[in-house]
Amino acid sequence: MEKRERKEFLAILMILIGQLIFIFCSNLFKMENVLDHDCAKLIYHALCMKEDKRIFLETWSYMTTLELDCSTLFALPILGLTQNFYLAYSVA
């Protein structure tokens, strides 16, 4: 690898690492600031699943995805351990 290619690679790698750190910090420390309608519905559904101890709820009106394509299934065990849904979704 030439010196110029190595410098370009390192610059791109530094930008990528910076972006990952920014995303990690935003998720972990600013999660409660991004609570909108969709996020609130998702968190409420996760709390209902935790309370009923079931993934598919009989009283819930599922739209299209059944929320299997989001972080809910990863957040549920963390939510059960920490009782903090902001932390659970941040880590998930």
C-alpha positions in Angstrom: 0.0 0.0 0.0 1.4 3.3 -1.0 1.8 6.2 1.5 -1.0 8.2 -0.1 -3.4 5.2 -0.1 -2.5 4.5 3.5 -3.3 8.1 4.5 -6.6 8.0 2.7 -7.5 4.7 4.4 -6.6 6.1 7.8 -8.6 9.3 7.2 -11.7 7.2 6.2 -11.2 4.9 9.1 -10.9 7.9 11.5 -14.2 9.4 10.1 -15.9 6.0 10.5 -14.7 5.6 14.1 -15.8 9.2 14.9 -19.3 8.5 13.4 -19.6 5.3 15.4 -18.6 7.1 18.6 -21.1 9.8 17.9 -23.9 7.3 17.3 -23.0 5.4 20.4 -23.0 8.5 22.6 -26.2 9.8 21.1 -28.0 6.5 21.7 -26.7 6.1 25.2 -27.0 9.7 26.6 -29.6 11.4 24.4 -32.2 8.7 23.9 -34.9 10.4 25.9 -34.6 13.5 23.7 -35.7 11.6 20.5 -38.9 10.2 21.9 -41.6 10.7 19.2 -44.9 9.0 18.4 -43.3 5.9 16.8 -40.7 5.5 19.5 -43.3 6.0 22.2 -45.6 3.3 20.7 -42.6 0.9 20.4 -41.6 1.5 24.0 -45.2 1.1 25.2 -45.5 -2.2 23.3 -42.3 -3.4 24.9 -43.5 -2.5 28.3 -46.8 -4.4 27.6 -44.8 -7.4 26.4 -42.7 -7.3 29.6 -45.7 -7.0 31.8 -47.6 -9.9 30.1 -44.5 -12.0 29.6 -45.5 -12.7 26.0 -44.1 -11.5 22.6 -47.4 -11.5 20.8 -50.2 -9.8 22.7 -53.9 -10.6 22.2 -55.0 -7.0 22.9 -52.4 -5.3 20.6 -53.3 -4.1 17.1 -50.4 -5.2 15.0 -49.9 -3.2 11.8 -47.5 -4.7 9.3 -44.1 -5.7 10.7 -45.1 -7.2 14.1 -42.1 -5.1 15.3 -39.8 -8.0 14.6 -37.6 -5.8 12.5 -36.6 -3.4 15.2 -34.7 -3.6 18.5 -37.6 -4.6 20.7 -36.6 -8.3 20.9 -33.1 -7.3 21.9 -34.2 -4.6 24.4 -36.7 -6.9 26.3 -34.1 -8.9 28.2 -32.2 -5.7 29.1 -35.4 -4.0 30.1 -36.2 -6.9 32.4 -32.8 -6.6 34.1 -32.5 -2.8 34.4 -36.2 -1.6 34.5 -35.0 1.3 32.4 -36.4 1.4 28.8 -34.1 4.3 27.7 -31.1 2.3 28.7 -32.5 -1.0 27.2 -33.2 0.6 23.8 -29.9 2.5 23.8 -27.9 -0.7 24.4 -30.1 -2.8 22.0 
